[in-house]
Amino acid sequence: MLKELLLLCLMSLHFSIYSQPKEVKIISWNIRDFGKTKNSEELDKIADIVRDTDILAIQEVVAGYGGAQAVAKLSDALNRKGSKWDYVISNPTKSSKYVTERYAFIWKTKQIKIKNRGLLVKELDQQVEREPFLLNFYIEGEKFTVLNFHSRPYNKDPESEIKAISKYILKSFTSPILFVGDFNLNDKNNAFTNLKGKGYKAAVVNKKTTLKKKCYKGQYTNHVIDNIFYSKQIKKVDAKVVDFIKTCNNLETGRYLSDHLPVYMKFTLNE
């Protein structure tokens, strides 16, 4: 009888462990002029900041060869830190000369898989300055989509871009999706109303993500503009702004990496 009870407990533990949904960690980061200004030491520092995530979504990759080269070098730096990573880089956005950029994704290949190399959403290229980059990921066969976006500056009507992308998302997807990036808008802005009305939520709420040029009264963060919006098929486990500055003494050197802080989210897919 005791052996039977022990066996039953072990079987129950086995199934409870393997029935747990897998957690996924994602970081979204506008890395300023990525491919134009980063040396090997700075790339290694960036790798240390993001090494514990599963997926890294990057905005502001420069459109020229240097951008693609920097993404490859960052992936290589991450590979040297104990896990195997892969990456994709978008084509340049269909934008005016001084606005066009690329996007990138870098991810750990152990549990995260892809089936294609992603695409820029051409359907939106007349409605936004830099059309978003879409990539489907798979974990244990379950698909989720990440839409990576860098909007116009705050004084050039990013609201209309967010509304256009929201309409596209709500029309095109019923599966789990994360809308990530630098929106140049506070998560409370009315431009996100349509998404929120359909159950989308912001990973972080009213958290400053940009860095000032100088500290003022001990404060070095500025605007609430970077975020991760997620659909109702996704369950947030944890989220935060990754503060790699920590003290005013680090602000000057930290800004060599970027003038934005990364946004992090841990999640599972709802069954």
URRA-V518938 format. One record per run of one state. SS is the DSSP state (A for helix, B for strand, O for the rest). FROM is the first residue (numbers start at 0). TO is the last residue. If there is no record, write none. Layout:
BEGIN
SS&FROM&TO ; SS&FROM&TO
END
This chain:
BEGIN
O&0&0 ; A&1&17 ; O&18&22 ; B&23&33 ; O&34&38 ; A&39&49 ; O&50&53 ; B&54&61 ; O&62&63 ; A&64&78 ; O&79&83 ; B&84&88 ; O&89&99 ; B&100&107 ; O&108&110 ; B&111&112 ; O&113&117 ; B&118&119 ; O&120&120 ; A&121&123 ; O&124&131 ; B&132&138 ; O&139&140 ; B&141&149 ; O&150&152 ; A&153&155 ; O&156&156 ; A&157&171 ; O&172&175 ; B&176&181 ; O&182&188 ; A&189&196 ; O&197&199 ; B&200&201 ; O&202&208 ; B&209&215 ; O&216&217 ; B&218&220 ; O&221&224 ; B&225&229 ; O&230&232 ; B&233&241 ; O&242&246 ; A&247&253 ; O&254&258 ; B&259&259 ; O&260&260 ; B&261&268 ; O&269&270
END
